[in-house]
Amino acid sequence: MNALDSFDRSTFYEVLLPYGATLAARMNAELGCDYDVTRILTWCFEGDGACRPGWGLIVGNWGGYDVCGLEGSITDGQGYAFAMNTFELATALAPLPRYDARYARAIAKLVLNTANAARLFYANGLPPENQTCYDQRDFSRDVMAYEGLRRVGLRPQDANKIPCACGDPLGGRWGGHKYISDFSLYGSSHVGLMAAVIERTDDEKILQLNCLKTDFFHARAYPTYLYYNPYGETKEIHIDIGAQRVDLYDTIRHQFVSRRVSGKTSFRLAADSAALIVLAPAGGIVTREGDKVLVNGVVVDYQAGDTSRPDGSHGKATFGCEAILAARAGET
């Protein structure tokens, strides 16, 4: 991490650097380090890497399809997103807001876009004419993804396919074997990681993101979920928290929003904002250790004492990660 922090230019390629962003936030929160999380996140998005120039976050609309949130080359053939990289981006970043809630809104919004656009990697996500291997759909069974999605197909016969679900084998003319395919085992296998993070609510546009599922080797923690409201109005978020009574603590707002609730409950979420909800034991003993808030000795908030940090709905113009998303992806 010290070596990464010393670089003056992004080293992002494939999947590793987003894990570095989450690790930086965790080490800052748990160990008192001072790694620049915003800079590492910006490297993951901007496409100005020293290792592979052009590698970053894809935004925009290809042929009527919203592709915001996909990860890959933003320069190769006007854009070439990869399934594995996209799945891993959501996997790596989902735990980060637990340790630094400044990033909650940006990451929740990113994952919502990613989850929406990721369907385009699958045979049932695009018309047959926008794919290179639709004739192999029975083989893929709509669960094996294409290796990637290009804005424009690479082969002459794919030049008018916008976008084009494809891969390197056919576009790169790897050979004439009858079983050659652009469907990808190596990329598809990573979807389980992203799927572990994403859960539904009663509103298809409001996701419940599990912040612990891919927070590997984390310290003891209570169930923690991230929500983002993409609407232009306040929404009532309905969730089912199980039979045991809990207190709902919102790490973004540094306060309890419900007490002693169980089963199906709800909370209100303002337009274009996020909530980071911890399910703490009902009536637990609340203590403070510096900036941290603990319930029964378990941290529920790492930054409760720092009032200079923006909450999930403010500070978009001055906060680097939000500025990247706003400038590159608009308000999609």
C-alpha positions in Angstrom: 0.0 0.0 0.0 2.9 2.4 0.7 4.3 1.6 -2.8 0.9 2.2 -4.4 0.5 5.5 -2.5 3.8 6.7 -3.7 2.9 6.4 -7.4 2.1 9.6 -9.3 0.1 7.9 -12.0 -2.5 5.1 -12.1 -1.3 1.5 -12.4 -4.8 0.2 -13.1 -5.3 -2.8 -15.3 -7.9 -5.6 -15.1 -9.2 -6.1 -11.6 -6.7 -5.4 -8.8 -6.7 -1.6 -8.1 -10.3 -1.3 -6.9 -9.4 -3.7 -4.1 -6.6 -1.3 -3.3 -9.1 1.5 -2.9 -11.2 -0.5 -0.4 -8.0 -1.6 1.5 -6.9 2.0 1.7 -10.2 3.0 3.3 -10.1 0.1 5.7 -6.5 0.8 6.8 -7.3 4.4 7.3 -10.3 3.5 9.5 -8.9 0.7 11.5 -5.2 1.5 11.7 -5.1 5.3 11.4 -3.3 5.4 8.1 -3.7 8.3 5.7 -3.9 6.8 2.2 -5.5 8.9 -0.5 -8.7 6.9 -1.3 -10.1 9.5 -3.7 -7.0 9.3 -5.8 -7.0 5.5 -6.1 -10.7 5.5 -6.9 -10.1 8.2 -9.6 -7.4 6.0 -11.1 -10.0 3.2 -11.4 -12.4 5.4 -13.3 -10.4 7.9 -15.4 -8.7 5.7 -18.0 -5.2 7.3 -17.7 -3.2 4.3 -16.5 0.5 3.9 -17.0 0.2 0.1 -17.4 -2.7 0.1 -19.9 -3.7 3.5 -21.2 -7.4 3.8 -21.6 -8.4 1.3 -18.9 -11.3 2.7 -16.9 -15.0 3.3 -16.4 -17.2 3.3 -19.5 -20.1 5.7 -19.7 -22.6 6.7 -22.3 -25.1 5.2 -24.6 -24.3 2.7 -27.3 -27.0 2.2 -29.9 -29.8 3.0 -27.5 -28.4 1.0 -24.6 -27.1 2.6 -21.4 -23.6 1.2 -20.8 -22.7 3.4 -17.7 -20.9 1.4 -15.1 -19.1 -1.1 -17.3 -15.4 -1.5 -16.9 -12.8 -2.0 -19.6 -11.0 0.0 -22.3 -12.6 3.4 -23.0 -10.4 3.8 -26.1 -10.2 0.4 -27.9 -12.7 0.6 -30.9 -14.6 3.5 -29.2 -15.1 1.3 -26.1 -14.6 -2.4 -25.1 -16.1 -3.5 -21.8 -15.2 -6.8 -20.2 -17.5 -8.9 -18.1 -14.9 -10.0 -15.5 -13.6 -6.5 -14.9 -17.2 -5.2 -14.5 -18.2 -7.9 -12.1 -15.1 -7.4 -10.0 -15.5 -3.6 -9.8 -18.8 -4.0 -7.9 -17.3 -6.8 -5.8 -14.3 -4.9 -4.8 -15.9 -1.5 -4.0 -19.1 -2.7 -2.2 -17.4 -2.9 1.3 -15.6 0.5 1.0 -18.4 2.7 2.4 -18.3 0.8 5.7 -14.9 2.4 6.3 -15.5 5.8 4.7 -19.1 6.8 4.2 -18.1 9.8 2.0 -18.1 7.4 -0.9 -21.5 5.7 -0.1 -23.6 7.6 -2.6 -21.0 7.4 -5.4 -20.4 3.7 -5.1 -24.1 2.9 -4.6 -24.9 4.8 -7.7 -22.1 3.2 -9.6 -23.2 -0.3 -8.7 -26.8 0.5 -9.7 -25.6 1.5 -13.2 -23.3 -1.5 -13.3 -26.0 -4.0 -12.4 -28.3 -2.5 -15.1 -25.7 -2.5 -17.9 -24.2 -5.9 -17.1 -27.2 -7.7 -18.6 -25.8 -6.8 -22.0 -23.0 -9.4 -21.6 -25.6 -12.1 -21.9 -27.4 -13.7 -24.9 -30.8 -12.7 -23.6 -29.7 -9.1 -23.0 -29.4 -8.1 -26.6 -31.1 -8.9 -29.9 -29.5 -11.8 -31.9 -28.1 -9.3 -34.5 -26.1 -7.6 -31.8 -24.1 -10.7 -30.9 -21.4 -12.8 -32.5 -22.5 -16.2 -31.1 -26.2 -16.2 -30.8 -26.3 -19.6 -32.6 -24.5 -21.0 -29.5 -27.2 -19.7 -27.1 -28.3 -23.2 -26.2 -24.7 -23.9 -25.1 -24.5 -20.7 -23.0 -28.0 -21.2 -21.5 -28.0 -17.4 -20.8 -25.8 -18.0 -17.8 -22.4 -17.9 -19.5 -21.6 -14.3 -20.5 -19.8 -13.0 -23.5 -16.2 -12.0 -22.8 -17.1 -8.4 -23.5 -19.2 -5.8 -25.1 -17.8 -3.5 -27.9 -19.4 -0.3 -29.0 -18.7 -1.5 -32.6 -18.1 -5.0 -33.6 -14.5 -5.8 -34.7 -15.1 -8.2 -37.6 -16.3 -6.7 -41.0 -19.6 -8.5 -40.6 -20.1 -6.9 -37.2 -19.3 -3.4 -38.2 -22.9 -2.2 -38.0 -23.6 -3.9 -34.7 -23.9 -1.2 -32.0 -23.3 -2.5 -29.4 -21.8 -5.9 -30.1 -21.6 -8.6 -27.5 -18.4 -10.5 -28.5 -14.9 -11.4 -27.3 -11.3 -11.7 -28.5 -11.5 -15.2 -30.0 -13.6 -14.4 -33.1 -12.6 -10.8 -33.4 -9.0 -11.7 -33.1 -9.4 -14.7 -35.5 -7.8 -17.2 -33.1 -8.6 -20.1 -35.4 -11.2 -21.9 -37.4 -12.2 -24.7 -34.9 -15.9 -25.3 -34.9 -16.1 -24.9 -31.1 -14.4 -21.5 -30.9 -16.7 -19.1 -29.1 -16.9 -15.6 -27.6 -18.7 -16.9 -24.6 -16.3 -16.8 -21.7 -15.9 -19.2 -18.8 -13.1 -17.1 -17.2 -15.2 -13.9 -17.1 -18.5 -15.4 -16.4 -17.3 -17.2 -13.2 -16.8 -13.8 -11.5 -20.5 -13.0 -11.6 -21.2 -14.9 -8.4 -19.1 -12.4 -6.5 -21.2 -9.4 -7.8 -24.4 -11.4 -7.3 -23.5 -12.0 -3.6 -23.4 -8.2 -3.1 -26.7 -7.3 -4.9 -30.1 -8.0 -3.4 -33.6 -6.7 -4.3 -36.0 -4.3 -2.5 -39.6 -3.9 -3.4 -38.5 -1.2 -6.0 -36.6 -2.6 -8.9 -34.5 0.6 -9.2 -33.5 0.6 -5.5 -31.0 -2.1 -4.7 -29.9 -3.5 -1.3 -26.1 -3.9 -1.4 -24.5 -6.2 1.1 -21.4 -4.5 2.4 -20.0 -7.6 4.2 -20.3 -10.4 1.6 -17.1 -9.4 -0.2 -15.4 -7.7 2.8 -13.0 -10.6 3.2 -11.5 -11.2 6.6 -13.3 -8.2 8.1 -13.4 -7.7 11.9 -16.6 -8.6 13.8 -19.5 -6.6 12.3 -23.3 -6.4 12.2 -25.2 -6.8 8.9 -24.6 -3.7 6.8 -26.5 -2.6 3.7 -26.1 0.2 1.3 -29.1 1.8 -0.5 -29.3 4.5 -3.2 -32.5 6.4 -4.3 -32.1 7.4 -8.0 -35.5 9.1 -8.1 -36.1 12.8 -8.0 -38.3 12.5 -4.9 -38.1 10.9 -1.4 -38.9 7.2 -1.4 -40.0 4.8 1.4 -37.6 1.9 1.4 -39.2 -1.4 2.5 -36.9 -4.1 3.9 -37.3 -7.4 5.8 -34.8 -7.6 8.6 -35.9 -10.9 10.1 -37.4 -12.0 13.4 -34.8 -10.6 15.7 -35.3 -7.0 16.9 -32.6 -4.6 15.9 -31.8 -0.9 15.9 -31.2 0.6 12.5 -28.1 2.9 12.5 -27.3 5.1 9.4 -23.6 5.5 9.2 -23.9 8.3 6.7 -26.0 10.5 9.0 -24.3 9.2 12.2 -27.6 8.4 13.9 -30.2 5.7 14.6 -33.2 5.9 12.3 -35.3 3.2 13.9 -35.4 1.4 17.2 -36.4 -2.1 18.2 -37.8 -3.1 14.8 -38.2 -6.6 13.3 -39.7 -8.3 10.3 -40.8 -5.9 7.6 -40.0 -2.3 8.2 -39.2 0.8 6.3 -37.3 4.0 6.3 -37.4 7.2 4.1 -34.6 8.1 1.7 -34.3 11.5 0.1 -33.9 11.9 -3.6 -30.5 11.2 -5.1 -29.0 10.1 -1.8 -27.7 7.0 0.0 -28.2 5.3 3.3 -25.8 2.9 4.9 -27.8 0.9 7.4 -26.3 -1.2 10.2 -28.6 -3.7 11.9 -27.3 -3.4 15.5 -28.7 -5.4 18.4 -31.8 -3.7 19.9 -31.0 -1.8 23.0 -27.3 -2.4 22.7 -24.8 -0.4 24.7 -23.5 2.5 22.7 -19.9 3.7 23.4 -17.4 6.0 21.7 -13.8 5.4 21.0 -12.4 8.6 19.4 -14.4 9.1 16.1 -15.8 5.6 16.3 -19.3 4.6 17.5 -19.6 1.0 18.9 -22.7 -1.0 19.9 -21.9 -3.8 22.4 -18.2 -3.3 21.5 -18.6 -3.7 17.7 -17.9 -0.7 15.5 -21.0 0.6 13.6 -19.5 4.0 12.5 -15.8 4.7 12.0 -16.2 8.5 11.4 -18.9 9.8 13.7 -16.6 12.5 15.1 -15.6 14.1 11.7 -18.4 16.5 10.9 -16.4 18.0 8.0 -17.2 15.0 5.8 -20.2 15.4 3.4 -23.1 13.1 3.8 -24.5 11.0 1.0 -26.4 13.8 -0.7 -24.1 16.8 -0.6 -20.7 17.9 -1.7 -20.9 16.6 -5.2 -19.1 19.6 -6.7 -16.1 19.4 -4.5 -15.7 15.7 -3.9 -13.3 14.1 -6.4 -15.1 10.7 -6.8 -18.5 12.4 -7.2 -17.0 14.8 -9.7 -15.7 12.0 -11.9 -19.0 10.3 -12.0 -20.9 13.5 -12.6 -18.6 14.6 -15.4 -18.3 11.3 -17.1 -21.7 9.7 -16.5 -24.0 12.7 -16.0 -27.0 12.0 -13.9 -27.8 8.6 -15.6 
